Amino acid sequence: MYYKKYLESVEKNKLKSVVLLYGEEYYILEKIIESIKLNYIGESFQELNYLKIDGGNIDLMSLMDQCEQMPFMSDRKVIIVENLTLFEKSMDSEEKFYNYIGKSNQAILLVFVLKDIKLDKRKKIYKAINKAGEVIEFKKLGDSDLLKWIRLYFESKNKSIGVKEQNYIVELLGYGDKNSKKTLYDVKNELDKLLDFIGDDDYIRKESIDKVFVKSLQNNIFELVDWTTSKKKGRAEQLLQDMLLKNEPINLIIFMITKQYRNLLFAKALIGKGYNQNDIASKLGVHKFVASKLMNQLSKFSVKQLKESYRLCLNTDRMIKTGELDAKLAVEILIAKL
């Protein structure tokens, strides 16, 4: 079940008695748990009717005993079990526990949470919970949801932000990048830094964002390519020196420049075949904001120019790997030729 639908079930008190929560986005997962506590117990009786258990330090018989203890002055009791060992390996009394899950105490909301254990859907514990209760995965937010989340977060702090500034923040954060491990906790931390910086200003401006956010290597590469195509090689060379001062690995810089021209070349070919921006993002395996920036840069290149630039990048990489040129000198020559 998608977490938004599950949140509606929480607010309407329509949860099944056994639940499994897992996924990458712990921030939303924790918010759901807080909502469960508030809607099912209230603030007055949480100490009596809320129990959080380390699943690596409890046996199944003890857990079942806990689940048989009725709530005090409340209709429901909530038990959170984090990282139960059974999700990784066998435990004593597990067959009895599977049967218990199928007919568990309706006054108890038993919530299993996986944070440090990867879910294996082939295991009996998953199948038992999925059959008797509900399984909710907390995936990272998609683009539209993340933009909305950022806007609402600023609004909760009485700040306003435009659509362009929202998109710019998402682009700089790299939350949705293919291999990004950032969560909403990281996003929130960055937004809080921005809020501290602007102080009493009511509006989030691009100038403030630039002063607070550290640009990713990918964003720097986009900018570097922009400077080379606009014939401002001096700025491109300065940006290279800035990246080196930040200890960005020279081989990674070469790789990223090469990848940029490769993506531009492929995007150019895809556009020629009638593909749109979303198609290009999917085909290249990049974020849609990256695809948008690629398409903006494409107007500055012919296919012939892209092929030549890509050839120069590959040749630079070859000369570095064969020891013909020092890596730093090689990339400086590359930028001069692009």
Secondary structure as the mmCIF struct_conf table of DSSP 4:
data_model
#
loop_
_struct_conf.conf_type_id
_struct_conf.id
_struct_conf.beg_label_comp_id
_struct_conf.beg_label_asym_id
_struct_conf.beg_label_seq_id
_struct_conf.end_label_comp_id
_struct_conf.end_label_asym_id
_struct_conf.end_label_seq_id
STRN STRN1 TYR A 2 TYR A 2
HELX_RH_AL_P HELX_RH_AL_P1 TYR A 3 GLU A 11
TURN_TY1_P TURN_TY1_P1 LYS A 12 ASN A 13
BEND BEND1 SER A 17 SER A 17
STRN STRN2 VAL A 18 GLY A 23
BEND BEND2 GLU A 24 GLU A 24
HELX_RH_AL_P HELX_RH_AL_P2 TYR A 26 TYR A 40
TURN_TY1_P TURN_TY1_P2 ILE A 41 ILE A 41
BEND BEND3 GLU A 43 GLU A 43
TURN_TY1_P TURN_TY1_P3 SER A 44 PHE A 45
HELX_RH_AL_P HELX_RH_AL_P3 GLN A 46 ASN A 49
STRN STRN3 TYR A 50 ASP A 54
TURN_TY1_P TURN_TY1_P4 GLY A 55 GLY A 56
BEND BEND4 ASN A 57 ASN A 57
HELX_RH_AL_P HELX_RH_AL_P4 LEU A 60 CYS A 67
TURN_TY1_P TURN_TY1_P5 GLU A 68 GLU A 68
BEND BEND5 GLN A 69 GLN A 69
HELX_LH_PP_P HELX_LH_PP_P1 MET A 70 PRO A 71
BEND BEND6 PHE A 72 ASP A 75
STRN STRN4 LYS A 77 GLU A 82
BEND BEND7 ASN A 83 ASN A 83
HELX_RH_3T_P HELX_RH_3T_P1 THR A 85 PHE A 87
TURN_TY1_P TURN_TY1_P6 GLU A 88 GLU A 88
BEND BEND8 LYS A 89 LYS A 89
TURN_TY1_P TURN_TY1_P7 ASP A 92 SER A 93
HELX_RH_AL_P HELX_RH_AL_P5 GLU A 94 GLY A 102
TURN_TY1_P TURN_TY1_P8 LYS A 103 LYS A 103
TURN_TY1_P TURN_TY1_P9 GLN A 106 ALA A 107
STRN STRN5 ILE A 108 VAL A 113
BEND BEND9 LYS A 115 ILE A 117
TURN_TY1_P TURN_TY1_P10 LYS A 121 ARG A 122
BEND BEND10 LYS A 123 LYS A 123
HELX_RH_AL_P HELX_RH_AL_P6 LYS A 124 ALA A 132
BEND BEND11 GLY A 133 GLY A 133
STRN STRN6 GLU A 134 PHE A 138
HELX_LH_PP_P HELX_LH_PP_P2 LYS A 139 LEU A 141
HELX_RH_AL_P HELX_RH_AL_P7 ASP A 143 SER A 156
TURN_TY1_P TURN_TY1_P11 LYS A 157 ASN A 158
STRN STRN7 SER A 160 ILE A 161
HELX_RH_AL_P HELX_RH_AL_P8 VAL A 163 LEU A 173
TURN_TY1_P TURN_TY1_P12 TYR A 175 GLY A 176
BEND BEND12 ASP A 177 ASP A 177
TURN_TY1_P TURN_TY1_P13 LYS A 178 ASN A 179
HELX_RH_AL_P HELX_RH_AL_P9 LEU A 184 ILE A 198
TURN_TY1_P TURN_TY1_P14 GLY A 199 ASP A 200
BEND BEND13 ASP A 202 ASP A 202
STRN STRN8 TYR A 203 ILE A 204
HELX_RH_AL_P HELX_RH_AL_P10 LYS A 206 VAL A 212
BEND BEND14 PHE A 213 PHE A 213
HELX_LH_PP_P HELX_LH_PP_P3 VAL A 214 SER A 216
HELX_RH_AL_P HELX_RH_AL_P11 LEU A 217 THR A 229
TURN_TY1_P TURN_TY1_P15 SER A 230 LYS A 231
HELX_RH_AL_P HELX_RH_AL_P12 LYS A 233 LEU A 245
TURN_TY1_P TURN_TY1_P16 LYS A 246 ASN A 247
HELX_RH_AL_P HELX_RH_AL_P13 ILE A 250 GLY A 272
TURN_TY1_P TURN_TY1_P17 LYS A 273 GLY A 274
HELX_RH_AL_P HELX_RH_AL_P14 GLN A 277 LEU A 284
TURN_TY1_P TURN_TY1_P18 GLY A 285 GLY A 285
HELX_RH_AL_P HELX_RH_AL_P15 LYS A 288 LEU A 298
TURN_TY1_P TURN_TY1_P19 SER A 299 LYS A 300
HELX_RH_AL_P HELX_RH_AL_P16 VAL A 303 LYS A 321
TURN_TY1_P TURN_TY1_P20 THR A 322 GLY A 323
BEND BEND15 GLU A 324 LEU A 325
HELX_RH_AL_P HELX_RH_AL_P17 ALA A 327 LYS A 337
#
